Amino acid sequence: MVELGKAKRDDELSQVISQEGLQELSKHHPLVIEGMGGYDTRDPVLVASTIHEQLRKHWKTTPPYKPLILVTQGDPMEERGISAITRIMSDRLGIPRILAYLDPSIASYHAPNADRYKVSSEVLFSALRNRLHSEDSTAVSSITKLVDEYLQIKTAKRLAEGKDKLPDYYRDFALLQEITKVACKKVCSELTVAHTSRVLSEYSVSSFYRVGLDLGLIDSSEIVPFPPDTYIDG
């Protein structure tokens, strides 16, 4: 009974913090960076420098109207990959970060393991999902349906290749990725998404970036690709 009471208080506190986080988010232009995790063998400093230059060019023609904030999605701290890159980008741009993370009922390990470097606010996945639903009553169901369709296609292809199916957690993280981006766009009325490599593995969570695009909820003009003409291209 004591544990249940504590869990309820923790959940209520998380909801309050999330609402404050959403309020803070609305004052900013969200930057979301997508790419490989710690298995990325490239130097994160060189990757971040390339992304920084791409963003500079992008914002020169389509400048943000609000102060920037970098949206992270619970990656644990690692020496390479997306976690290291977002830390460097936060420093390079001189901007705070906001953490979007899965509810404990979905993945209890997610929030405790998340890198909180320069994180000024936090938002639960459920708070983002609910806010998006209140802004667009069909968006969440459309994203969920297409994520499931993509999973079926990817699973069938992997099985045909003699590989194991994708882990069950892929669905949770693909939904977090796509709902976070679309919710950010709805809340802030602007968005920038940057990729850390030119080609994203078709079996990576990042590859689900096509969901928002295919549904017309994210525009291709809001995505800053990694350039192909670089010796550090992934």
ZALUMMAR-272091 format. One record per residue (C-alpha): residue number from 1; x negated, y, z negated. Coordinates in steps of 0.25 Angstrom, whole numbers, plus 5000, padded with zeros to 4 digits. Each point is the difference from the previous one (the first is absolute). Layout:
N
<n=NUM, x=X, y=Y, z=Z>
...
***
This chain:
234
<n=1, x=5000, y=5000, z=5000>
<n=2, x=4988, y=5009, z=4997>
<n=3, x=4994, y=4997, z=5013>
<n=4, x=5013, y=5003, z=5007>
<n=5, x=5001, y=5013, z=4993>
<n=6, x=4986, y=5004, z=5004>
<n=7, x=5002, y=4996, z=5015>
<n=8, x=5013, y=5008, z=5000>
<n=9, x=4993, y=5012, z=4995>
<n=10, x=4988, y=4999, z=5009>
<n=11, x=5010, y=4999, z=5012>
<n=12, x=5007, y=5012, z=4996>
<n=13, x=4987, y=5008, z=4998>
<n=14, x=4995, y=4995, z=5014>
<n=15, x=5013, y=5005, z=5006>
<n=16, x=4998, y=5014, z=4993>
<n=17, x=4986, y=5000, z=5005>
<n=18, x=5004, y=4996, z=5014>
<n=19, x=5011, y=5011, z=5001>
<n=20, x=4989, y=5010, z=4996>
<n=21, x=4991, y=4994, z=5010>
<n=22, x=5011, y=5002, z=5011>
<n=23, x=5001, y=5014, z=4996>
<n=24, x=4985, y=5003, z=5001>
<n=25, x=5000, y=4992, z=5013>
<n=26, x=5010, y=5009, z=5006>
<n=27, x=4991, y=5012, z=4998>
<n=28, x=4989, y=4994, z=5009>
<n=29, x=4997, y=4995, z=5014>
<n=30, x=4997, y=4985, z=4998>
<n=31, x=4988, y=4994, z=5006>
<n=32, x=5001, y=4984, z=5001>
<n=33, x=4987, y=4993, z=5004>
<n=34, x=5002, y=4985, z=5005>
<n=35, x=4989, y=4990, z=5003>
<n=36, x=4992, y=4988, z=4995>
<n=37, x=4998, y=4996, z=4985>
<n=38, x=4987, y=4996, z=4994>
<n=39, x=4996, y=4991, z=5011>
<n=40, x=4997, y=5012, z=5009>
<n=41, x=4985, y=4999, z=5002>
<n=42, x=4998, y=5014, z=5005>
<n=43, x=4994, y=5011, z=4992>
<n=44, x=5012, y=5007, z=4994>
<n=45, x=4992, y=5014, z=5001>
<n=46, x=4999, y=4999, z=5015>
<n=47, x=5014, y=4995, z=5001>
<n=48, x=5005, y=5012, z=4992>
<n=49, x=4992, y=5010, z=5007>
<n=50, x=5006, y=4995, z=5013>
<n=51, x=5014, y=5001, z=4995>
<n=52, x=4997, y=5014, z=4994>
<n=53, x=4996, y=5005, z=5014>
<n=54, x=5013, y=4993, z=5006>
<n=55, x=5009, y=5007, z=4990>
<n=56, x=4993, y=5013, z=5002>
<n=57, x=5003, y=5000, z=5015>
<n=58, x=5014, y=4995, z=4997>
<n=59, x=5003, y=5011, z=4990>
<n=60, x=4994, y=5011, z=5009>
<n=61, x=5012, y=4998, z=5010>
<n=62, x=5010, y=4995, z=4990>
<n=63, x=4997, y=5006, z=4987>
<n=64, x=5007, y=4996, z=4987>
<n=65, x=5009, y=5010, z=4994>
<n=66, x=4998, y=4996, z=4986>
<n=67, x=4988, y=4996, z=4991>
<n=68, x=4994, y=4986, z=5003>
<n=69, x=5002, y=4988, z=4991>
<n=70, x=4994, y=4986, z=5003>
<n=71, x=5010, y=4989, z=4998>
<n=72, x=4994, y=4987, z=4995>
<n=73, x=5007, y=4987, z=4998>
<n=74, x=4993, y=4993, z=4989>
<n=75, x=4988, y=4994, z=5006>
<n=76, x=4990, y=4996, z=4989>
<n=77, x=4986, y=5007, z=5000>
<n=78, x=4990, y=4994, z=5009>
<n=79, x=4987, y=5004, z=5006>
<n=80, x=5005, y=4999, z=5014>
<n=81, x=5013, y=5001, z=5008>
<n=82, x=5012, y=5008, z=4998>
<n=83, x=4998, y=5002, z=4985>
<n=84, x=4986, y=5006, z=5002>
<n=85, x=5004, y=5008, z=5012>
<n=86, x=5012, y=5007, z=4993>
<n=87, x=4991, y=5004, z=4988>
<n=88, x=4990, y=5006, z=5010>
<n=89, x=5012, y=5007, z=5008>
<n=90, x=5006, y=5006, z=4987>
<n=91, x=4986, y=5006, z=4997>
<n=92, x=4997, y=5005, z=5014>
<n=93, x=5014, y=5007, z=5001>
<n=94, x=5000, y=5004, z=4985>
<n=95, x=5014, y=4995, z=4998>
<n=96, x=5007, y=4992, z=4990>
<n=97, x=5006, y=4986, z=5002>
<n=98, x=5014, y=4994, z=4996>
<n=99, x=5001, y=4986, z=4998>
<n=100, x=5012, y=4991, z=5005>
<n=101, x=5000, y=4987, z=4994>
<n=102, x=5009, y=4987, z=4999>
<n=103, x=5010, y=4999, z=4989>
<n=104, x=4995, y=4990, z=4989>
<n=105, x=5012, y=4991, z=5003>
<n=106, x=4994, y=4998, z=5014>
<n=107, x=4985, y=5000, z=4997>
<n=108, x=4996, y=5002, z=4986>
<n=109, x=4985, y=5000, z=5003>
<n=110, x=5002, y=5012, z=5010>
<n=111, x=5000, y=5012, z=4991>
<n=112, x=4990, y=4996, z=4990>
<n=113, x=4990, y=4997, z=5011>
<n=114, x=5002, y=5012, z=5008>
<n=115, x=4989, y=5010, z=5002>
<n=116, x=5004, y=5013, z=4993>
<n=117, x=4988, y=5009, z=5004>
<n=118, x=5006, y=5014, z=5002>
<n=119, x=5014, y=4995, z=4998>
<n=120, x=5009, y=5012, z=4996>
<n=121, x=5013, y=4993, z=5001>
<n=122, x=5006, y=4986, z=5001>
<n=123, x=5013, y=4994, z=5007>
<n=124, x=5006, y=4987, z=4999>
<n=125, x=5004, y=4993, z=5013>
<n=126, x=5014, y=4999, z=4995>
<n=127, x=5001, y=5015, z=4998>
<n=128, x=4995, y=5002, z=5014>
<n=129, x=5009, y=4990, z=5006>
<n=130, x=5012, y=5006, z=4993>
<n=131, x=4997, y=5014, z=5004>
<n=132, x=4998, y=4996, z=5014>
<n=133, x=5014, y=4993, z=5000>
<n=134, x=5006, y=5012, z=4994>
<n=135, x=4994, y=5008, z=5012>
<n=136, x=5003, y=4990, z=5011>
<n=137, x=5010, y=4989, z=4996>
<n=138, x=4995, y=4991, z=5012>
<n=139, x=4985, y=5002, z=4999>
<n=140, x=4997, y=4990, z=4989>
<n=141, x=5008, y=4988, z=5006>
<n=142, x=4994, y=5003, z=5013>
<n=143, x=4986, y=5000, z=4995>
<n=144, x=5002, y=4987, z=4992>
<n=145, x=5007, y=4993, z=5012>
<n=146, x=4988, y=5003, z=5010>
<n=147, x=4990, y=4997, z=4989>
<n=148, x=5006, y=4986, z=4999>
<n=149, x=5001, y=4998, z=5015>
<n=150, x=4985, y=5004, z=5001>
<n=151, x=4997, y=4990, z=4990>
<n=152, x=5007, y=4989, z=5007>
<n=153, x=4993, y=5003, z=5013>
<n=154, x=4986, y=5001, z=4993>
<n=155, x=5003, y=4987, z=4992>
<n=156, x=5004, y=4992, z=5013>
<n=157, x=4988, y=5005, z=5007>
<n=158, x=4991, y=4996, z=4988>
<n=159, x=5006, y=4986, z=4999>
<n=160, x=4998, y=4998, z=5015>
<n=161, x=4985, y=5004, z=4998>
<n=162, x=4999, y=4989, z=4990>
<n=163, x=4999, y=5011, z=4989>
<n=164, x=5008, y=5001, z=4986>
<n=165, x=5011, y=5009, z=5000>
<n=166, x=4998, y=5014, z=4994>
<n=167, x=5001, y=5001, z=4985>
<n=168, x=5014, y=5004, z=4994>
<n=169, x=4994, y=5013, z=4994>
<n=170, x=4998, y=5005, z=5014>
<n=171, x=5015, y=5003, z=5001>
<n=172, x=5000, y=5009, z=4987>
<n=173, x=4987, y=5008, z=5004>
<n=174, x=5005, y=5002, z=5015>
<n=175, x=5013, y=5005, z=4994>
<n=176, x=4993, y=5009, z=4990>
<n=177, x=4991, y=5005, z=5012>
<n=178, x=5011, y=5004, z=5009>
<n=179, x=5011, y=5005, z=4990>
<n=180, x=4989, y=5008, z=4994>
<n=181, x=4997, y=5007, z=5013>
<n=182, x=5014, y=5003, z=5004>
<n=183, x=5004, y=5004, z=4986>
<n=184, x=4989, y=5010, z=5000>
<n=185, x=5004, y=5006, z=5013>
<n=186, x=5014, y=5001, z=4995>
<n=187, x=4996, y=5006, z=4987>
<n=188, x=4990, y=5010, z=5006>
<n=189, x=5005, y=5002, z=5014>
<n=190, x=4986, y=4998, z=5005>
<n=191, x=4990, y=4989, z=5001>
<n=192, x=4986, y=4995, z=5005>
<n=193, x=4996, y=4986, z=5001>
<n=194, x=4985, y=4997, z=5003>
<n=195, x=4994, y=4986, z=5003>
<n=196, x=4986, y=4995, z=4996>
<n=197, x=4998, y=4992, z=5013>
<n=198, x=5004, y=5000, z=5014>
<n=199, x=5005, y=4986, z=5000>
<n=200, x=5008, y=4995, z=4988>
<n=201, x=5000, y=4985, z=4998>
<n=202, x=5014, y=4994, z=5004>
<n=203, x=5000, y=4992, z=4987>
<n=204, x=4997, y=5012, z=4991>
<n=205, x=5010, y=5007, z=4992>
<n=206, x=4996, y=5013, z=5007>
<n=207, x=5004, y=4994, z=5013>
<n=208, x=5015, y=5002, z=4995>
<n=209, x=4998, y=5015, z=5003>
<n=210, x=5007, y=4997, z=5013>
<n=211, x=5013, y=4998, z=4992>
<n=212, x=5002, y=5015, z=4998>
<n=213, x=4996, y=5003, z=5014>
<n=214, x=5009, y=4990, z=5006>
<n=215, x=5012, y=5005, z=4992>
<n=216, x=4997, y=5015, z=5004>
<n=217, x=4999, y=5003, z=4985>
<n=218, x=4985, y=5004, z=5002>
<n=219, x=4995, y=5007, z=5013>
<n=220, x=4988, y=4997, z=5007>
<n=221, x=4996, y=5015, z=4999>
<n=222, x=4999, y=4998, z=4985>
<n=223, x=4989, y=4989, z=5001>
<n=224, x=4986, y=5003, z=5001>
<n=225, x=4992, y=4988, z=5007>
<n=226, x=4986, y=4996, z=4998>
<n=227, x=4992, y=5004, z=5012>
<n=228, x=4995, y=4989, z=5009>
<n=229, x=4987, y=5007, z=5004>
<n=230, x=4992, y=4998, z=4987>
<n=231, x=4990, y=4989, z=4996>
<n=232, x=5007, y=4998, z=4987>
<n=233, x=5013, y=4997, z=5006>
<n=234, x=5007, y=4988, z=4994>
***
